[in-house]
Amino acid sequence: MKVKIFLLGLVLSTASLLAQQKPVYLDATKPLEERVEDALGRLTLKEKIAMVHAQSKFSSPGVPRLGIPDFWMTDGPHGIRPEVLWDEWDQAGWTNDSCVAFPALTCLAATWNPEMSRLYGKSIGEEARYRNKTVLLGPGVNIYRTPLNGRNFEYMGEDPYLSSQMVVPYVQGVQQNGVAACVKHFALNNQEVNRHATNVIVDDRALYEIYLPAFKAAVQQGKAWAIMGSYNLYKGQHCCHNQYLLNDILKGEWGFDGVVVSDWGGVHDTEQAITNGLDMEFGSWTNGLSNGSSNAYDSYYLAQPYLQLIQSGKVGTKELDDKVRRILRLAFRTTMDTDRPFGSMLSPAHYEAARRIGEEGIVLLKNKNAVLPLDLARVKRIAVIGENAVKMMTVGGGSSSLKVQHEISPLDGIKERVGDRAEVVYARGYVGDASGEYNGVVTGQNLKDDRSVEELTDEAVKVASTADYVIFIGGLNKSPHQDCEDSDRKGLGLPYGQDELISALAKANKNLIVVNISGNAVAMSWIEQVPAVLQDWYLGSEAGHALAAVLMGDVNPSGRLPFTFPARLEDVAAHQLGEYIGTVSKEIVNEKYNEGIFVGYRWTDKQKKVKPLFPFGYGLSYTTFAYEKPVLDKKEMSPDGQITLTVKVKNTGAREGQEVVQLYISDKKSSLPRPIKELKGFKKVKLAPGEEKAVSFTIDKSALSYFDDHQHAWVAEPGKFEAIVAASATDIKGVVPFELK
Ligand code: BGC
């Protein structure tokens, strides 16, 4: 008995000793801020300085002495980038770092389905976690201001409400894996040309109403743990160290407690980097794509120069402590979270997620005489034409370039789906860009073809004329001046003579289906000549499967455009009112966003006479939907109240399908100019043939408010409003007036 009591006492006292010894910062039961302060108090000045700048292309040091791991960043946003050499952009040549490529974010936005966004975030977050990454460099939510922007494919379209709704679940999905999402590029990085030297001049209304809401939603609703500053300037300061954007708005007004990471090579000045809100410096002296000075990490703006300023007493440590606190929070939220799940890579579930998101994002733009879906029972021969039917699209495009385990091309997807039920013949049709390498990752495809345009066209026309159906698969690609980082497109038209080719194919076969692969709007001079058009994005690993499923009708298309397809470039406000400076300059140049809040459909609506090629929110289905008159539960709203709109939607066709019911609000009279209408709600509903569902929206003050730049506040002005139910920005199904008291 005595022995037992003695042993018990020994166990208890050892346990309490151990509990006492466990430092607060390692004790997950303690509040986060207590742990942060405890860890901060243990760090030396040099350790702190080390933490605020990179030690390699994609990592910054932790504190080995205290068991705080290094911080590893990865692109983002469509899959996990291959490992790169310590101080290079080139891949390291590992054989176990291939990923699943998910569809580009334009496709995700085109699903108009926040649940798809959650699935996307969860899946890519699992891949990032398995690869032991601390931060995923994505998602990107810069607003689609011009169709020339080479990086639009990485973003979520032209509308602040749509992108806000879509970014939140992505961030949450990633972070549930103990990996930080890093929302980029904050802010006003709306073009690639001259991205390092453009000083954006934009009024506060446009800033708050158009360019910031998705970032704000990611921070306040999604609780993003990291944000990336952008390359460009605002109010004369580079956005990676910008008093207004980072200190006043992000950390001040929005209460962001995470880390601000610089874009790679986005830091230009030590003092500004100290005081203007930056927390972690990466990639200095590169342009984000090419190499700068080698292993220059000690000379980074926030390295030795910062240390020297502190040691000489010229600056204090207040800012440094704030940066390190944020970095410690990042560690506790990610690598030091003992409940962090393990993640997974290349799983069947991830491929399925990639395919489903792709299927839901494809947009049916035209379908005259119900050419689509293809009925394989009645088809003997299908001609597939075009370079994009075979070209791997996961390699290229800049920092989002990937190394995939596999990628199903559109042609392979179609062949696999058709099987031996029909013959599938292929002709190249045009040669775009035959190269297939990025940062040492090679596609392994040999797309070289020296035939003349005439020879290629002749062959394509001949093949087309012998087939029952022709599927032309073209569009843009990930090469410079297409959908690609660091350069913009040179025009709205299709490159490589595709317009002429499509016209020739249309003459050869009336059953021509055009599949446009791009992350941007393109002009379609031939639109009247072809019966069917699909907008297919960069769909990643499962590209061919997703496309084939829509072509053959296994999936009823339900994607809707997340941006306007203008008929002409001049119809875009940035090009009509200016400014869009499409040239590179050594000196910093001002670019005025003269159009203010009138971006995308907000501008098209105002123009009245200008018709877009395809409006924002547009997309067809293989079935049809009918809307009843929308009703409001009351006609008047009190300032802090809300009203509910309900509309019944019915599937009037013969197939199951999904409709995206859109709610726009129109302010009938206001002190400041307002867009004719603005998207303030949407719901995707699945309906069986003949099925009817009631769709409801709650409208509150936030849906009626504009940003008053004089008061620097969101204001809902009493007066008359309209709730507009629509199937796209131009397809209005019902309007109900109400009043804000
Ligand atoms: C891009 C970022 C990217 C970073 C790291 C930069 O060139 O602008 O979006 O995350 O490189 O690759």
Residues whose N, C-alpha, C, O or C-beta is under 5 A from the ligand:
A	BS01	BGC	D75 L137 D263 W264 N287 G288 L289 S399
